[in-house]
Amino acid sequence: MKQCYWGMAMLLLLLVTRSGAQAYYFYDDRHYEGPLLTEFGIKSGGINALTDLGGKKGNGRKGLKDLNLIFTKPCISFYSVLHYKNCVGLRLQYTSGSVTAADSILKKSRATNHGRYERNLSFRSPIRELALTVEIHLISIINAAGMNKGLPRLSPFLMAGIGFYSFNPQAKWEDRWFPLQPLHTEGQGFTIYPERKPYSLQQGNLLVGGGLKYEINAWLNGRIEILHRFLRTDYLDDVSLDSYVDPGLFARELTPSLARLARALSDRRAEVDPGHITNTSYQRGNPNNKDGYFTVEIGLGVVLGRSRR
């Protein structure tokens, strides 16, 4: 991960050193700027997740087709961007928010959701993320190639990069929230399942997205962005495998207090169907699709590096 950060930083440094003899550029008839600009800003908006839980009616579909906007939660980001000739930017960003989902949202469509409502699982998780991304401003690149036709006031851009984030899936039971990872709800780390490794609560991700930047004036930028995160884990919601664990294993592998919680939170079908007894072959999750989350944010940035003529 650190090698990737240094690699992108060195790439930007190489571009700067090869920028040519021209030291300053006219921003407008009253301001000029150097090849490097710095932008500091804040963004706020919504964050949502694509996991095994919740979703829309039916058998569950991959990606945005199963997104339920009701689970969108607020998020906030702080960022700094080093711009090179307004064409390429190297951004460091911190994002904070929380994601959630619940099968109970499918109650009205229970007749068509193939047991997803009856599964009755739910979760919430805080998200803390530090990411390094590259911005590519398309119109500025085209204009620069055409002998400096000027900086567009409205500039679409693409983004891609890498990040490091933390999460901690929790479930509510008896009016209290309990972290799920220590409960090994799918037998992760149990001696009988050597192939099921416990998941880490701190992991890397890949970020891809795009947006629009609006030049309010020489010192301020407005932004609207959408940024999706591809994860290596399927345990953002603590649900992955397509079967249940024999509840008797919890008492063998965990302390009595944790075993009690694990039995209660790994299988919650009886809460909506009293008397139900789950067969371990019942489908719990879908290990073929990794989880993900995304943000949609509006922001304001302050630009440094421009001077009055």
C-alpha positions in Angstrom: 0.0 0.0 0.0 2.7 2.5 1.0 4.6 1.7 -2.3 1.5 2.6 -4.3 1.2 6.0 -2.4 4.9 6.8 -3.1 4.5 5.7 -6.7 1.7 8.2 -7.4 3.6 10.9 -5.6 6.7 10.3 -7.7 4.6 10.3 -10.9 3.3 13.8 -10.0 6.8 15.0 -9.2 8.0 13.8 -12.6 5.3 15.7 -14.3 6.2 18.8 -12.5 9.9 18.6 -13.3 9.0 18.2 -17.0 6.6 21.1 -17.1 8.8 23.2 -19.3 10.2 26.7 -19.1 6.9 28.6 -18.7 6.5 29.4 -15.0 3.2 31.2 -14.8 -0.2 31.0 -16.6 -3.0 33.5 -16.8 -6.1 32.3 -14.9 -8.1 35.3 -16.1 -7.5 39.0 -16.9 -6.9 39.8 -13.2 -5.1 36.7 -11.9 -2.2 34.4 -12.8 -1.1 31.1 -11.4 1.9 28.7 -11.4 1.8 25.1 -12.7 1.0 23.8 -9.2 -2.1 24.7 -7.2 -3.2 23.4 -3.8 -6.9 23.0 -2.9 -8.2 22.3 0.6 -11.9 21.5 1.1 -14.8 19.9 2.9 -17.6 17.8 1.4 -20.8 16.3 2.8 -23.5 14.0 1.5 -24.7 10.5 1.7 -23.1 7.1 2.1 -24.7 3.7 1.3 -23.6 0.1 1.1 -24.2 -2.9 -1.2 -24.1 -6.0 0.9 -26.1 -9.2 1.4 -28.6 -7.6 3.7 -31.7 -5.5 2.9 -32.1 -4.6 -0.7 -35.2 -4.6 -2.8 -37.9 -7.2 -3.5 -37.1 -10.4 -5.3 -34.3 -12.9 -5.1 -31.6 -10.2 -4.7 -29.7 -8.7 -7.7 -26.1 -7.7 -8.1 -24.9 -4.2 -7.7 -27.1 -1.0 -7.9 -30.2 -3.0 -8.9 -30.6 -4.1 -5.3 -29.8 -0.8 -3.7 -32.3 0.6 -1.2 -31.9 4.3 -0.8 -33.7 4.3 2.5 -30.5 3.2 4.2 -28.5 6.2 3.0 -26.7 7.9 5.9 -24.8 11.2 6.2 -21.1 11.4 5.7 -18.4 14.0 5.7 -15.0 14.3 4.0 -12.0 16.5 4.3 -9.5 16.7 1.4 -6.5 18.3 -0.1 -5.6 18.2 -3.8 -2.3 19.1 -5.5 -3.3 20.2 -9.0 -0.9 20.2 -11.9 -1.9 22.7 -14.7 -5.5 22.1 -13.7 -5.3 18.9 -15.6 -4.2 16.2 -13.1 -4.7 16.3 -9.3 -3.3 14.1 -6.5 -5.8 14.0 -3.7 -5.5 12.9 0.0 -8.9 12.5 1.6 -10.4 11.4 4.9 -14.0 10.2 5.0 -16.2 9.4 8.0 -19.7 7.9 8.0 -21.7 4.8 8.8 -23.5 2.2 6.7 -26.5 0.0 7.6 -29.0 -2.4 6.2 -31.8 -4.7 7.5 -33.9 -7.5 6.0 -36.9 -6.1 7.9 -37.2 -3.6 5.0 -38.6 -6.4 2.9 -41.6 -7.2 5.0 -44.1 -5.9 2.5 -42.6 -8.0 -0.3 -42.0 -11.2 1.8 -44.1 -13.3 -0.6 -41.6 -12.7 -3.4 -38.2 -12.2 -1.7 -37.3 -15.9 -1.4 -36.8 -15.9 2.4 -34.8 -12.8 2.7 -37.2 -11.1 5.0 -37.5 -14.3 7.1 -33.6 -14.4 7.4 -34.2 -11.2 9.6 -30.5 -10.1 9.8 -29.4 -6.5 10.2 -26.2 -4.5 10.8 -24.7 -1.1 11.2 -21.0 -0.2 10.9 -18.9 2.9 11.2 -16.7 3.7 8.3 -13.4 5.6 8.7 -11.3 5.9 5.5 -8.1 7.5 4.3 -7.6 7.5 0.5 -5.2 8.7 -2.1 -6.7 9.3 -5.5 -5.8 10.8 -8.9 -8.2 13.3 -10.6 -8.2 13.6 -14.4 -9.8 16.8 -15.6 -10.8 16.0 -19.2 -11.7 19.4 -20.7 -8.6 21.0 -19.2 -6.4 18.3 -20.8 -8.1 18.8 -24.2 -7.7 22.6 -23.8 -4.0 22.3 -22.9 -3.4 20.2 -25.9 -5.0 22.9 -28.1 -2.6 25.7 -27.1 -4.2 26.9 -23.8 -7.8 27.7 -24.7 -8.5 28.6 -21.0 -9.7 27.0 -17.9 -13.3 25.8 -18.1 -15.6 27.1 -15.4 -17.4 23.7 -15.2 -15.0 20.8 -15.4 -16.0 17.1 -15.4 -13.4 14.8 -14.0 -12.7 11.1 -13.3 -11.1 9.7 -10.1 -9.3 6.5 -9.2 -7.1 5.4 -6.3 -6.5 3.3 -3.3 -7.6 3.6 0.3 -7.4 2.2 3.8 -10.5 1.9 5.9 -11.8 0.5 9.1 -15.3 -1.0 9.8 -17.0 -2.8 12.7 -20.3 -4.5 11.9 -22.7 -4.5 14.8 -26.2 -5.9 15.5 -28.9 -4.8 17.9 -30.3 -7.2 20.4 -32.3 -6.5 23.6 -31.9 -2.8 23.0 -28.1 -3.0 22.9 -25.6 -3.0 20.0 -23.0 -5.8 19.9 -20.0 -6.1 17.6 -20.3 -9.2 15.4 -16.7 -10.0 14.4 -15.8 -11.4 17.9 -18.8 -13.8 17.7 -17.5 -15.7 14.6 -21.1 -16.0 13.4 -20.1 -18.1 10.4 -17.5 -20.2 12.2 -14.5 -18.1 11.2 -11.4 -19.4 13.0 -13.2 -22.5 14.4 -11.0 -25.6 14.4 -13.7 -27.5 12.4 -13.5 -24.9 9.6 -9.7 -24.3 9.0 -10.5 -22.7 5.7 -12.7 -20.0 7.3 -10.3 -17.3 8.3 -11.4 -14.4 10.7 -11.7 -11.1 8.8 -9.8 -8.0 9.7 -11.6 -4.8 10.7 -8.9 -2.7 8.8 -8.5 -3.3 5.1 -7.6 -1.8 1.8 -10.0 -0.8 -1.0 -10.1 0.5 -4.5 -11.9 3.8 -5.3 -13.4 4.7 -8.7 -15.7 7.6 -9.5 -16.2 11.0 -11.1 -17.7 14.4 -10.6 -18.0 18.0 -11.6 -15.9 20.9 -10.4 -17.2 24.5 -10.7 -14.9 27.5 -10.6 -16.8 29.9 -8.4 -14.0 32.4 -8.6 -10.2 32.5 -8.4 -10.2 31.3 -4.8 -13.2 28.9 -4.5 -14.3 25.7 -6.2 -17.6 23.9 -5.8 -17.8 20.1 -6.3 -20.3 17.3 -6.7 -18.9 13.8 -6.7 -19.8 10.1 -6.6 -17.1 7.7 -5.5 -17.5 3.9 -5.2 -15.3 1.6 -3.2 -14.6 -2.0 -4.2 -13.8 -4.1 -1.2 -11.8 -7.3 -0.8 -14.1 -8.6 1.9 -17.7 -9.9 1.9 -18.0 -9.2 5.6 -18.9 -5.5 5.8 -22.2 -6.8 7.1 -20.8 -9.9 8.8 -22.8 -12.1 6.3 -21.2 -14.1 3.5 -21.5 -17.8 3.4 -24.5 -19.7 1.9 -25.1 -21.8 5.0 -25.5 -21.5 8.8 -23.2 -22.8 11.5 -24.4 -25.6 13.8 -25.3 -23.5 16.9 -23.7 -26.2 19.1 -20.3 -25.2 17.8 -20.4 -21.8 19.5 -20.3 -23.4 23.0 -17.3 -25.4 22.0 -15.3 -22.6 20.5 -16.3 -19.5 22.5 -16.7 -18.3 26.1 -20.2 -18.9 27.5 -21.2 -15.2 27.2 -20.0 -14.9 23.6 -21.6 -18.2 22.7 -24.9 -17.0 23.9 -24.6 -13.8 21.8 -23.4 -15.8 18.8 -26.4 -18.2 18.9 -28.8 -15.2 19.2 -27.3 -13.0 16.5 -26.2 -15.6 13.9 -29.7 -16.9 13.3 -32.6 -14.6 13.9 -35.4 -16.4 12.0 -37.3 -17.4 15.1 -37.9 -13.7 15.9 -40.2 -13.3 13.0 -41.3 -17.0 12.8 -41.7 -18.3 16.4 -40.9 -22.0 16.6 -38.8 -22.0 13.5 -35.8 -24.3 13.5 -33.1 -23.4 11.0 -31.5 -26.1 9.0 -27.8 -25.5 8.5 -28.2 -25.8 4.7 -30.5 -22.7 4.6 -29.0 -19.9 2.7 -27.5 -17.1 4.8 -25.5 -15.0 2.3 -23.9 -15.1 -1.1 -20.1 -15.5 -1.1 -19.8 -14.8 -4.8 -20.4 -11.1 -4.5 -18.1 -8.9 -2.5 -19.5 -6.0 -0.5 -19.0 -2.4 -1.4 -20.0 1.1 -0.4 -20.2 4.5 -2.1 -20.6 8.2 -1.3 -22.4 11.1 -3.1 -21.1 14.4 -1.8 -21.2 18.2 -2.5 -18.2 20.2 -1.4 -16.4 23.5 -1.3 -12.7 24.0 -1.8 -10.3 26.9 -1.2 -7.6 27.3 -3.9 -4.1 28.4 -3.1 -1.4 29.4 -5.6 -3.2 32.1 -7.6 -2.1 35.8 -7.4 -3.5 39.1 -8.6 -1.8 40.7 -11.6 
